[in-house]
Amino acid sequence: MKQWINSGSPMIWLNAGAVSASIIMVVALLGLIAYQGLGHFWPKTVISYQYSETSSAPAKRLIGEIHGDEWVPKEQMQQNMPGLKIEGDVVERLLIKTGNRDSGGLDFRWIVSSLIESQQTPESLMVLERHEWGNFYGFLKEIKEGDKLIVSD
């Protein structure tokens, strides 16, 4: 055993193991970066919701993309939304990117998933990326060039 240690073979094997572990970690890190980063370039599904803020309020249309979700304890939701009737110990809420800051004021909204009455993905629903006021989510009615009407309906 002493002769094997003195020959230097253990150090060669340790160095080979360290290099192998380093290569595996670099490849794993590149894979993680690709997995997390490339999703930014793929468009998300745009959904039209019929949503009411409370169980008694009339439903309004809300258009946007789901960017996240979380489960919130019942007590916390009852403090934030006192009129909300909650079944169970936790409530799921979704983070929706609604864009249209020029009309709504916010880019993102939290909505309680149990208050969603319906959801659809109509083919005519569209997204336009703008430099100001966030993305535009809506339906195309007409295209104009100056005052000239190009396309309608």
Phi and psi in radians as a Rosetta constraint file:
Dihedral C 1 N 2 CA 2 C 2 CIRCULARHARMONIC -1.131 0.35
Dihedral N 2 CA 2 C 2 N 3 CIRCULARHARMONIC -0.631 0.35
Dihedral C 2 N 3 CA 3 C 3 CIRCULARHARMONIC -1.172 0.35
Dihedral N 3 CA 3 C 3 N 4 CIRCULARHARMONIC -0.652 0.35
Dihedral C 3 N 4 CA 4 C 4 CIRCULARHARMONIC -1.160 0.35
Dihedral N 4 CA 4 C 4 N 5 CIRCULARHARMONIC -0.730 0.35
Dihedral C 4 N 5 CA 5 C 5 CIRCULARHARMONIC -1.134 0.35
Dihedral N 5 CA 5 C 5 N 6 CIRCULARHARMONIC -0.739 0.35
Dihedral C 5 N 6 CA 6 C 6 CIRCULARHARMONIC -1.178 0.35
Dihedral N 6 CA 6 C 6 N 7 CIRCULARHARMONIC -0.412 0.35
Dihedral C 6 N 7 CA 7 C 7 CIRCULARHARMONIC -1.242 0.35
Dihedral N 7 CA 7 C 7 N 8 CIRCULARHARMONIC -0.319 0.35
Dihedral C 7 N 8 CA 8 C 8 CIRCULARHARMONIC 1.633 0.35
Dihedral N 8 CA 8 C 8 N 9 CIRCULARHARMONIC -0.052 0.35
Dihedral C 8 N 9 CA 9 C 9 CIRCULARHARMONIC -1.032 0.35
Dihedral N 9 CA 9 C 9 N 10 CIRCULARHARMONIC -0.703 0.35
Dihedral C 9 N 10 CA 10 C 10 CIRCULARHARMONIC -1.055 0.35
Dihedral N 10 CA 10 C 10 N 11 CIRCULARHARMONIC -0.657 0.35
Dihedral C 10 N 11 CA 11 C 11 CIRCULARHARMONIC -1.201 0.35
Dihedral N 11 CA 11 C 11 N 12 CIRCULARHARMONIC -0.631 0.35
Dihedral C 11 N 12 CA 12 C 12 CIRCULARHARMONIC -1.092 0.35
Dihedral N 12 CA 12 C 12 N 13 CIRCULARHARMONIC -0.801 0.35
Dihedral C 12 N 13 CA 13 C 13 CIRCULARHARMONIC -1.151 0.35
Dihedral N 13 CA 13 C 13 N 14 CIRCULARHARMONIC -0.687 0.35
Dihedral C 13 N 14 CA 14 C 14 CIRCULARHARMONIC -1.116 0.35
Dihedral N 14 CA 14 C 14 N 15 CIRCULARHARMONIC -0.750 0.35
Dihedral C 14 N 15 CA 15 C 15 CIRCULARHARMONIC -1.125 0.35
Dihedral N 15 CA 15 C 15 N 16 CIRCULARHARMONIC -0.718 0.35
Dihedral C 15 N 16 CA 16 C 16 CIRCULARHARMONIC -1.097 0.35
Dihedral N 16 CA 16 C 16 N 17 CIRCULARHARMONIC -0.723 0.35
Dihedral C 16 N 17 CA 17 C 17 CIRCULARHARMONIC -1.127 0.35
Dihedral N 17 CA 17 C 17 N 18 CIRCULARHARMONIC -0.717 0.35
Dihedral C 17 N 18 CA 18 C 18 CIRCULARHARMONIC -1.146 0.35
Dihedral N 18 CA 18 C 18 N 19 CIRCULARHARMONIC -0.735 0.35
Dihedral C 18 N 19 CA 19 C 19 CIRCULARHARMONIC -1.124 0.35
Dihedral N 19 CA 19 C 19 N 20 CIRCULARHARMONIC -0.742 0.35
Dihedral C 19 N 20 CA 20 C 20 CIRCULARHARMONIC -1.075 0.35
Dihedral N 20 CA 20 C 20 N 21 CIRCULARHARMONIC -0.791 0.35
Dihedral C 20 N 21 CA 21 C 21 CIRCULARHARMONIC -1.099 0.35
Dihedral N 21 CA 21 C 21 N 22 CIRCULARHARMONIC -0.687 0.35
Dihedral C 21 N 22 CA 22 C 22 CIRCULARHARMONIC -1.116 0.35
Dihedral N 22 CA 22 C 22 N 23 CIRCULARHARMONIC -0.768 0.35
Dihedral C 22 N 23 CA 23 C 23 CIRCULARHARMONIC -1.104 0.35
Dihedral N 23 CA 23 C 23 N 24 CIRCULARHARMONIC -0.744 0.35
Dihedral C 23 N 24 CA 24 C 24 CIRCULARHARMONIC -1.084 0.35
Dihedral N 24 CA 24 C 24 N 25 CIRCULARHARMONIC -0.745 0.35
Dihedral C 24 N 25 CA 25 C 25 CIRCULARHARMONIC -1.153 0.35
Dihedral N 25 CA 25 C 25 N 26 CIRCULARHARMONIC -0.688 0.35
Dihedral C 25 N 26 CA 26 C 26 CIRCULARHARMONIC -1.138 0.35
Dihedral N 26 CA 26 C 26 N 27 CIRCULARHARMONIC -0.772 0.35
Dihedral C 26 N 27 CA 27 C 27 CIRCULARHARMONIC -1.118 0.35
Dihedral N 27 CA 27 C 27 N 28 CIRCULARHARMONIC -0.723 0.35
Dihedral C 27 N 28 CA 28 C 28 CIRCULARHARMONIC -1.120 0.35
Dihedral N 28 CA 28 C 28 N 29 CIRCULARHARMONIC -0.713 0.35
Dihedral C 28 N 29 CA 29 C 29 CIRCULARHARMONIC -1.126 0.35
Dihedral N 29 CA 29 C 29 N 30 CIRCULARHARMONIC -0.758 0.35
Dihedral C 29 N 30 CA 30 C 30 CIRCULARHARMONIC -1.095 0.35
Dihedral N 30 CA 30 C 30 N 31 CIRCULARHARMONIC -0.690 0.35
Dihedral C 30 N 31 CA 31 C 31 CIRCULARHARMONIC -1.099 0.35
Dihedral N 31 CA 31 C 31 N 32 CIRCULARHARMONIC -0.737 0.35
Dihedral C 31 N 32 CA 32 C 32 CIRCULARHARMONIC -1.124 0.35
Dihedral N 32 CA 32 C 32 N 33 CIRCULARHARMONIC -0.761 0.35
Dihedral C 32 N 33 CA 33 C 33 CIRCULARHARMONIC -1.085 0.35
Dihedral N 33 CA 33 C 33 N 34 CIRCULARHARMONIC -0.746 0.35
Dihedral C 33 N 34 CA 34 C 34 CIRCULARHARMONIC -1.120 0.35
Dihedral N 34 CA 34 C 34 N 35 CIRCULARHARMONIC -0.773 0.35
Dihedral C 34 N 35 CA 35 C 35 CIRCULARHARMONIC -1.093 0.35
Dihedral N 35 CA 35 C 35 N 36 CIRCULARHARMONIC -0.789 0.35
Dihedral C 35 N 36 CA 36 C 36 CIRCULARHARMONIC -1.318 0.35
Dihedral N 36 CA 36 C 36 N 37 CIRCULARHARMONIC -0.610 0.35
Dihedral C 36 N 37 CA 37 C 37 CIRCULARHARMONIC -1.530 0.35
Dihedral N 37 CA 37 C 37 N 38 CIRCULARHARMONIC -0.635 0.35
Dihedral C 37 N 38 CA 38 C 38 CIRCULARHARMONIC -1.200 0.35
Dihedral N 38 CA 38 C 38 N 39 CIRCULARHARMONIC -0.438 0.35
Dihedral C 38 N 39 CA 39 C 39 CIRCULARHARMONIC -1.079 0.35
Dihedral N 39 CA 39 C 39 N 40 CIRCULARHARMONIC -0.375 0.35
Dihedral C 39 N 40 CA 40 C 40 CIRCULARHARMONIC -1.146 0.35
Dihedral N 40 CA 40 C 40 N 41 CIRCULARHARMONIC -0.489 0.35
Dihedral C 40 N 41 CA 41 C 41 CIRCULARHARMONIC -1.586 0.35
Dihedral N 41 CA 41 C 41 N 42 CIRCULARHARMONIC -0.165 0.35
Dihedral C 41 N 42 CA 42 C 42 CIRCULARHARMONIC -1.666 0.35
Dihedral N 42 CA 42 C 42 N 43 CIRCULARHARMONIC 2.326 0.35
Dihedral C 42 N 43 CA 43 C 43 CIRCULARHARMONIC -1.215 0.35
Dihedral N 43 CA 43 C 43 N 44 CIRCULARHARMONIC 2.497 0.35
Dihedral C 43 N 44 CA 44 C 44 CIRCULARHARMONIC -1.533 0.35
Dihedral N 44 CA 44 C 44 N 45 CIRCULARHARMONIC 2.834 0.35
Dihedral C 44 N 45 CA 45 C 45 CIRCULARHARMONIC -1.253 0.35
Dihedral N 45 CA 45 C 45 N 46 CIRCULARHARMONIC 2.282 0.35
Dihedral C 45 N 46 CA 46 C 46 CIRCULARHARMONIC -1.654 0.35
Dihedral N 46 CA 46 C 46 N 47 CIRCULARHARMONIC 2.234 0.35
Dihedral C 46 N 47 CA 47 C 47 CIRCULARHARMONIC -2.120 0.35
Dihedral N 47 CA 47 C 47 N 48 CIRCULARHARMONIC 2.478 0.35
Dihedral C 47 N 48 CA 48 C 48 CIRCULARHARMONIC -1.810 0.35
Dihedral N 48 CA 48 C 48 N 49 CIRCULARHARMONIC 2.096 0.35
Dihedral C 48 N 49 CA 49 C 49 CIRCULARHARMONIC -1.869 0.35
Dihedral N 49 CA 49 C 49 N 50 CIRCULARHARMONIC 2.564 0.35
Dihedral C 49 N 50 CA 50 C 50 CIRCULARHARMONIC -1.778 0.35
Dihedral N 50 CA 50 C 50 N 51 CIRCULARHARMONIC 1.959 0.35
Dihedral C 50 N 51 CA 51 C 51 CIRCULARHARMONIC -2.356 0.35
Dihedral N 51 CA 51 C 51 N 52 CIRCULARHARMONIC 2.432 0.35
Dihedral C 51 N 52 CA 52 C 52 CIRCULARHARMONIC -2.096 0.35
Dihedral N 52 CA 52 C 52 N 53 CIRCULARHARMONIC 2.432 0.35
Dihedral C 52 N 53 CA 53 C 53 CIRCULARHARMONIC -1.135 0.35
Dihedral N 53 CA 53 C 53 N 54 CIRCULARHARMONIC -0.610 0.35
Dihedral C 53 N 54 CA 54 C 54 CIRCULARHARMONIC -2.295 0.35
Dihedral N 54 CA 54 C 54 N 55 CIRCULARHARMONIC 2.964 0.35
Dihedral C 54 N 55 CA 55 C 55 CIRCULARHARMONIC -1.177 0.35
Dihedral N 55 CA 55 C 55 N 56 CIRCULARHARMONIC -0.347 0.35
Dihedral C 55 N 56 CA 56 C 56 CIRCULARHARMONIC -1.755 0.35
Dihedral N 56 CA 56 C 56 N 57 CIRCULARHARMONIC -0.228 0.35
Dihedral C 56 N 57 CA 57 C 57 CIRCULARHARMONIC -1.352 0.35
Dihedral N 57 CA 57 C 57 N 58 CIRCULARHARMONIC 2.616 0.35
Dihedral C 57 N 58 CA 58 C 58 CIRCULARHARMONIC -1.199 0.35
Dihedral N 58 CA 58 C 58 N 59 CIRCULARHARMONIC 2.646 0.35
Dihedral C 58 N 59 CA 59 C 59 CIRCULARHARMONIC -1.327 0.35
Dihedral N 59 CA 59 C 59 N 60 CIRCULARHARMONIC 2.505 0.35
Dihedral C 59 N 60 CA 60 C 60 CIRCULARHARMONIC -2.128 0.35
Dihedral N 60 CA 60 C 60 N 61 CIRCULARHARMONIC 2.753 0.35
Dihedral C 60 N 61 CA 61 C 61 CIRCULARHARMONIC -1.469 0.35
Dihedral N 61 CA 61 C 61 N 62 CIRCULARHARMONIC 2.356 0.35
Dihedral C 61 N 62 CA 62 C 62 CIRCULARHARMONIC -2.303 0.35
Dihedral N 62 CA 62 C 62 N 63 CIRCULARHARMONIC 2.182 0.35
Dihedral C 62 N 63 CA 63 C 63 CIRCULARHARMONIC -2.036 0.35
Dihedral N 63 CA 63 C 63 N 64 CIRCULARHARMONIC 2.334 0.35
Dihedral C 63 N 64 CA 64 C 64 CIRCULARHARMONIC 3.072 0.35
Dihedral N 64 CA 64 C 64 N 65 CIRCULARHARMONIC -3.020 0.35
Dihedral C 64 N 65 CA 65 C 65 CIRCULARHARMONIC -1.984 0.35
Dihedral N 65 CA 65 C 65 N 66 CIRCULARHARMONIC 2.462 0.35
Dihedral C 65 N 66 CA 66 C 66 CIRCULARHARMONIC -1.341 0.35
Dihedral N 66 CA 66 C 66 N 67 CIRCULARHARMONIC 2.174 0.35
Dihedral C 66 N 67 CA 67 C 67 CIRCULARHARMONIC -1.982 0.35
Dihedral N 67 CA 67 C 67 N 68 CIRCULARHARMONIC -0.089 0.35
Dihedral C 67 N 68 CA 68 C 68 CIRCULARHARMONIC 3.039 0.35
Dihedral N 68 CA 68 C 68 N 69 CIRCULARHARMONIC 2.975 0.35
Dihedral C 68 N 69 CA 69 C 69 CIRCULARHARMONIC -2.621 0.35
Dihedral N 69 CA 69 C 69 N 70 CIRCULARHARMONIC 2.789 0.35
Dihedral C 69 N 70 CA 70 C 70 CIRCULARHARMONIC -2.699 0.35
Dihedral N 70 CA 70 C 70 N 71 CIRCULARHARMONIC 2.762 0.35
Dihedral C 70 N 71 CA 71 C 71 CIRCULARHARMONIC -1.854 0.35
Dihedral N 71 CA 71 C 71 N 72 CIRCULARHARMONIC 2.172 0.35
Dihedral C 71 N 72 CA 72 C 72 CIRCULARHARMONIC -2.006 0.35
Dihedral N 72 CA 72 C 72 N 73 CIRCULARHARMONIC 2.425 0.35
Dihedral C 72 N 73 CA 73 C 73 CIRCULARHARMONIC -1.057 0.35
Dihedral N 73 CA 73 C 73 N 74 CIRCULARHARMONIC 2.578 0.35
Dihedral C 73 N 74 CA 74 C 74 CIRCULARHARMONIC -0.986 0.35
Dihedral N 74 CA 74 C 74 N 75 CIRCULARHARMONIC -0.724 0.35
Dihedral C 74 N 75 CA 75 C 75 CIRCULARHARMONIC -1.107 0.35
Dihedral N 75 CA 75 C 75 N 76 CIRCULARHARMONIC -0.714 0.35
Dihedral C 75 N 76 CA 76 C 76 CIRCULARHARMONIC -1.142 0.35
Dihedral N 76 CA 76 C 76 N 77 CIRCULARHARMONIC -0.733 0.35
Dihedral C 76 N 77 CA 77 C 77 CIRCULARHARMONIC -1.178 0.35
Dihedral N 77 CA 77 C 77 N 78 CIRCULARHARMONIC -0.619 0.35
Dihedral C 77 N 78 CA 78 C 78 CIRCULARHARMONIC -1.205 0.35
Dihedral N 78 CA 78 C 78 N 79 CIRCULARHARMONIC -0.515 0.35
Dihedral C 78 N 79 CA 79 C 79 CIRCULARHARMONIC -1.234 0.35
Dihedral N 79 CA 79 C 79 N 80 CIRCULARHARMONIC -0.694 0.35
Dihedral C 79 N 80 CA 80 C 80 CIRCULARHARMONIC -1.356 0.35
Dihedral N 80 CA 80 C 80 N 81 CIRCULARHARMONIC -0.623 0.35
Dihedral C 80 N 81 CA 81 C 81 CIRCULARHARMONIC -2.276 0.35
Dihedral N 81 CA 81 C 81 N 82 CIRCULARHARMONIC 1.476 0.35
Dihedral C 81 N 82 CA 82 C 82 CIRCULARHARMONIC -1.034 0.35
Dihedral N 82 CA 82 C 82 N 83 CIRCULARHARMONIC -0.556 0.35
Dihedral C 82 N 83 CA 83 C 83 CIRCULARHARMONIC -1.477 0.35
Dihedral N 83 CA 83 C 83 N 84 CIRCULARHARMONIC 0.019 0.35
Dihedral C 83 N 84 CA 84 C 84 CIRCULARHARMONIC -1.349 0.35
Dihedral N 84 CA 84 C 84 N 85 CIRCULARHARMONIC 2.230 0.35
Dihedral C 84 N 85 CA 85 C 85 CIRCULARHARMONIC -1.603 0.35
Dihedral N 85 CA 85 C 85 N 86 CIRCULARHARMONIC 2.118 0.35
Dihedral C 85 N 86 CA 86 C 86 CIRCULARHARMONIC -2.078 0.35
Dihedral N 86 CA 86 C 86 N 87 CIRCULARHARMONIC 2.286 0.35
Dihedral C 86 N 87 CA 87 C 87 CIRCULARHARMONIC -1.845 0.35
Dihedral N 87 CA 87 C 87 N 88 CIRCULARHARMONIC 2.320 0.35
Dihedral C 87 N 88 CA 88 C 88 CIRCULARHARMONIC 1.659 0.35
Dihedral N 88 CA 88 C 88 N 89 CIRCULARHARMONIC -3.133 0.35
Dihedral C 88 N 89 CA 89 C 89 CIRCULARHARMONIC -1.585 0.35
Dihedral N 89 CA 89 C 89 N 90 CIRCULARHARMONIC -0.401 0.35
Dihedral C 89 N 90 CA 90 C 90 CIRCULARHARMONIC -2.289 0.35
Dihedral N 90 CA 90 C 90 N 91 CIRCULARHARMONIC 2.764 0.35
Dihedral C 90 N 91 CA 91 C 91 CIRCULARHARMONIC -2.193 0.35
Dihedral N 91 CA 91 C 91 N 92 CIRCULARHARMONIC 2.337 0.35
Dihedral C 91 N 92 CA 92 C 92 CIRCULARHARMONIC -1.548 0.35
Dihedral N 92 CA 92 C 92 N 93 CIRCULARHARMONIC 2.323 0.35
Dihedral C 92 N 93 CA 93 C 93 CIRCULARHARMONIC -2.281 0.35
Dihedral N 93 CA 93 C 93 N 94 CIRCULARHARMONIC 2.598 0.35
Dihedral C 93 N 94 CA 94 C 94 CIRCULARHARMONIC -1.943 0.35
Dihedral N 94 CA 94 C 94 N 95 CIRCULARHARMONIC 2.469 0.35
Dihedral C 94 N 95 CA 95 C 95 CIRCULARHARMONIC -1.643 0.35
Dihedral N 95 CA 95 C 95 N 96 CIRCULARHARMONIC 2.008 0.35
Dihedral C 95 N 96 CA 96 C 96 CIRCULARHARMONIC -1.940 0.35
Dihedral N 96 CA 96 C 96 N 97 CIRCULARHARMONIC 2.233 0.35
Dihedral C 96 N 97 CA 97 C 97 CIRCULARHARMONIC -1.500 0.35
Dihedral N 97 CA 97 C 97 N 98 CIRCULARHARMONIC 1.897 0.35
Dihedral C 97 N 98 CA 98 C 98 CIRCULARHARMONIC -1.702 0.35
Dihedral N 98 CA 98 C 98 N 99 CIRCULARHARMONIC -0.282 0.35
Dihedral C 98 N 99 CA 99 C 99 CIRCULARHARMONIC 1.017 0.35
Dihedral N 99 CA 99 C 99 N 100 CIRCULARHARMONIC -2.563 0.35
Dihedral C 99 N 100 CA 100 C 100 CIRCULARHARMONIC 0.814 0.35
Dihedral N 100 CA 100 C 100 N 101 CIRCULARHARMONIC 0.844 0.35
Dihedral C 100 N 101 CA 101 C 101 CIRCULARHARMONIC -1.090 0.35
Dihedral N 101 CA 101 C 101 N 102 CIRCULARHARMONIC -0.409 0.35
Dihedral C 101 N 102 CA 102 C 102 CIRCULARHARMONIC -1.163 0.35
Dihedral N 102 CA 102 C 102 N 103 CIRCULARHARMONIC -0.489 0.35
Dihedral C 102 N 103 CA 103 C 103 CIRCULARHARMONIC -1.889 0.35
Dihedral N 103 CA 103 C 103 N 104 CIRCULARHARMONIC -0.556 0.35
Dihedral C 103 N 104 CA 104 C 104 CIRCULARHARMONIC -1.798 0.35
Dihedral N 104 CA 104 C 104 N 105 CIRCULARHARMONIC -0.391 0.35
Dihedral C 104 N 105 CA 105 C 105 CIRCULARHARMONIC 1.512 0.35
Dihedral N 105 CA 105 C 105 N 106 CIRCULARHARMONIC -0.335 0.35
Dihedral C 105 N 106 CA 106 C 106 CIRCULARHARMONIC -2.185 0.35
Dihedral N 106 CA 106 C 106 N 107 CIRCULARHARMONIC 2.542 0.35
Dihedral C 106 N 107 CA 107 C 107 CIRCULARHARMONIC -1.487 0.35
Dihedral N 107 CA 107 C 107 N 108 CIRCULARHARMONIC -0.601 0.35
Dihedral C 107 N 108 CA 108 C 108 CIRCULARHARMONIC -2.213 0.35
Dihedral N 108 CA 108 C 108 N 109 CIRCULARHARMONIC 2.590 0.35
Dihedral C 108 N 109 CA 109 C 109 CIRCULARHARMONIC -2.438 0.35
Dihedral N 109 CA 109 C 109 N 110 CIRCULARHARMONIC 2.495 0.35
Dihedral C 109 N 110 CA 110 C 110 CIRCULARHARMONIC -1.587 0.35
Dihedral N 110 CA 110 C 110 N 111 CIRCULARHARMONIC 2.294 0.35
Dihedral C 110 N 111 CA 111 C 111 CIRCULARHARMONIC -2.227 0.35
Dihedral N 111 CA 111 C 111 N 112 CIRCULARHARMONIC 2.547 0.35
Dihedral C 111 N 112 CA 112 C 112 CIRCULARHARMONIC -1.450 0.35
Dihedral N 112 CA 112 C 112 N 113 CIRCULARHARMONIC 2.153 0.35
Dihedral C 112 N 113 CA 113 C 113 CIRCULARHARMONIC -1.137 0.35
Dihedral N 113 CA 113 C 113 N 114 CIRCULARHARMONIC -0.473 0.35
Dihedral C 113 N 114 CA 114 C 114 CIRCULARHARMONIC -1.280 0.35
Dihedral N 114 CA 114 C 114 N 115 CIRCULARHARMONIC -0.259 0.35
Dihedral C 114 N 115 CA 115 C 115 CIRCULARHARMONIC -1.632 0.35
Dihedral N 115 CA 115 C 115 N 116 CIRCULARHARMONIC 0.040 0.35
Dihedral C 115 N 116 CA 116 C 116 CIRCULARHARMONIC -1.371 0.35
Dihedral N 116 CA 116 C 116 N 117 CIRCULARHARMONIC 2.085 0.35
Dihedral C 116 N 117 CA 117 C 117 CIRCULARHARMONIC -1.424 0.35
Dihedral N 117 CA 117 C 117 N 118 CIRCULARHARMONIC -0.686 0.35
Dihedral C 117 N 118 CA 118 C 118 CIRCULARHARMONIC -2.770 0.35
Dihedral N 118 CA 118 C 118 N 119 CIRCULARHARMONIC 2.812 0.35
Dihedral C 118 N 119 CA 119 C 119 CIRCULARHARMONIC -2.521 0.35
Dihedral N 119 CA 119 C 119 N 120 CIRCULARHARMONIC 2.525 0.35
Dihedral C 119 N 120 CA 120 C 120 CIRCULARHARMONIC -2.459 0.35
Dihedral N 120 CA 120 C 120 N 121 CIRCULARHARMONIC 2.802 0.35
Dihedral C 120 N 121 CA 121 C 121 CIRCULARHARMONIC -2.201 0.35
Dihedral N 121 CA 121 C 121 N 122 CIRCULARHARMONIC 1.350 0.35
Dihedral C 121 N 122 CA 122 C 122 CIRCULARHARMONIC -1.133 0.35
Dihedral N 122 CA 122 C 122 N 123 CIRCULARHARMONIC 2.559 0.35
Dihedral C 122 N 123 CA 123 C 123 CIRCULARHARMONIC -1.178 0.35
Dihedral N 123 CA 123 C 123 N 124 CIRCULARHARMONIC -0.502 0.35
Dihedral C 123 N 124 CA 124 C 124 CIRCULARHARMONIC -1.458 0.35
Dihedral N 124 CA 124 C 124 N 125 CIRCULARHARMONIC -0.052 0.35
Dihedral C 124 N 125 CA 125 C 125 CIRCULARHARMONIC -1.278 0.35
Dihedral N 125 CA 125 C 125 N 126 CIRCULARHARMONIC 2.350 0.35
Dihedral C 125 N 126 CA 126 C 126 CIRCULARHARMONIC -2.412 0.35
Dihedral N 126 CA 126 C 126 N 127 CIRCULARHARMONIC 2.830 0.35
Dihedral C 126 N 127 CA 127 C 127 CIRCULARHARMONIC -2.190 0.35
Dihedral N 127 CA 127 C 127 N 128 CIRCULARHARMONIC 2.290 0.35
Dihedral C 127 N 128 CA 128 C 128 CIRCULARHARMONIC -2.114 0.35
Dihedral N 128 CA 128 C 128 N 129 CIRCULARHARMONIC 2.229 0.35
Dihedral C 128 N 129 CA 129 C 129 CIRCULARHARMONIC -1.484 0.35
Dihedral N 129 CA 129 C 129 N 130 CIRCULARHARMONIC 2.254 0.35
Dihedral C 129 N 130 CA 130 C 130 CIRCULARHARMONIC -2.079 0.35
Dihedral N 130 CA 130 C 130 N 131 CIRCULARHARMONIC 2.737 0.35
Dihedral C 130 N 131 CA 131 C 131 CIRCULARHARMONIC -1.284 0.35
Dihedral N 131 CA 131 C 131 N 132 CIRCULARHARMONIC -0.596 0.35
Dihedral C 131 N 132 CA 132 C 132 CIRCULARHARMONIC -2.136 0.35
Dihedral N 132 CA 132 C 132 N 133 CIRCULARHARMONIC 2.727 0.35
Dihedral C 132 N 133 CA 133 C 133 CIRCULARHARMONIC 1.195 0.35
Dihedral N 133 CA 133 C 133 N 134 CIRCULARHARMONIC 0.296 0.35
Dihedral C 133 N 134 CA 134 C 134 CIRCULARHARMONIC 1.288 0.35
Dihedral N 134 CA 134 C 134 N 135 CIRCULARHARMONIC 3.114 0.35
Dihedral C 134 N 135 CA 135 C 135 CIRCULARHARMONIC -1.090 0.35
Dihedral N 135 CA 135 C 135 N 136 CIRCULARHARMONIC 2.668 0.35
Dihedral C 135 N 136 CA 136 C 136 CIRCULARHARMONIC -1.771 0.35
Dihedral N 136 CA 136 C 136 N 137 CIRCULARHARMONIC 2.196 0.35
Dihedral C 136 N 137 CA 137 C 137 CIRCULARHARMONIC -2.029 0.35
Dihedral N 137 CA 137 C 137 N 138 CIRCULARHARMONIC 2.230 0.35
Dihedral C 137 N 138 CA 138 C 138 CIRCULARHARMONIC 3.003 0.35
Dihedral N 138 CA 138 C 138 N 139 CIRCULARHARMONIC -2.822 0.35
Dihedral C 138 N 139 CA 139 C 139 CIRCULARHARMONIC -2.011 0.35
Dihedral N 139 CA 139 C 139 N 140 CIRCULARHARMONIC 2.397 0.35
Dihedral C 139 N 140 CA 140 C 140 CIRCULARHARMONIC -1.412 0.35
Dihedral N 140 CA 140 C 140 N 141 CIRCULARHARMONIC 2.154 0.35
Dihedral C 140 N 141 CA 141 C 141 CIRCULARHARMONIC -1.771 0.35
Dihedral N 141 CA 141 C 141 N 142 CIRCULARHARMONIC -0.752 0.35
Dihedral C 141 N 142 CA 142 C 142 CIRCULARHARMONIC -2.778 0.35
Dihedral N 142 CA 142 C 142 N 143 CIRCULARHARMONIC 2.803 0.35
Dihedral C 142 N 143 CA 143 C 143 CIRCULARHARMONIC -2.116 0.35
Dihedral N 143 CA 143 C 143 N 144 CIRCULARHARMONIC 2.250 0.35
Dihedral C 143 N 144 CA 144 C 144 CIRCULARHARMONIC -2.150 0.35
Dihedral N 144 CA 144 C 144 N 145 CIRCULARHARMONIC 2.558 0.35
Dihedral C 144 N 145 CA 145 C 145 CIRCULARHARMONIC -2.071 0.35
Dihedral N 145 CA 145 C 145 N 146 CIRCULARHARMONIC 1.827 0.35
Dihedral C 145 N 146 CA 146 C 146 CIRCULARHARMONIC 1.195 0.35
Dihedral N 146 CA 146 C 146 N 147 CIRCULARHARMONIC -2.144 0.35
Dihedral C 146 N 147 CA 147 C 147 CIRCULARHARMONIC -1.746 0.35
Dihedral N 147 CA 147 C 147 N 148 CIRCULARHARMONIC -0.045 0.35
Dihedral C 147 N 148 CA 148 C 148 CIRCULARHARMONIC -1.498 0.35
Dihedral N 148 CA 148 C 148 N 149 CIRCULARHARMONIC 2.209 0.35
Dihedral C 148 N 149 CA 149 C 149 CIRCULARHARMONIC -1.388 0.35
Dihedral N 149 CA 149 C 149 N 150 CIRCULARHARMONIC 2.083 0.35
Dihedral C 149 N 150 CA 150 C 150 CIRCULARHARMONIC -1.567 0.35
Dihedral N 150 CA 150 C 150 N 151 CIRCULARHARMONIC -0.966 0.35
Dihedral C 150 N 151 CA 151 C 151 CIRCULARHARMONIC -2.375 0.35
Dihedral N 151 CA 151 C 151 N 152 CIRCULARHARMONIC 2.458 0.35
Dihedral C 151 N 152 CA 152 C 152 CIRCULARHARMONIC -2.270 0.35
Dihedral N 152 CA 152 C 152 N 153 CIRCULARHARMONIC 2.514 0.35
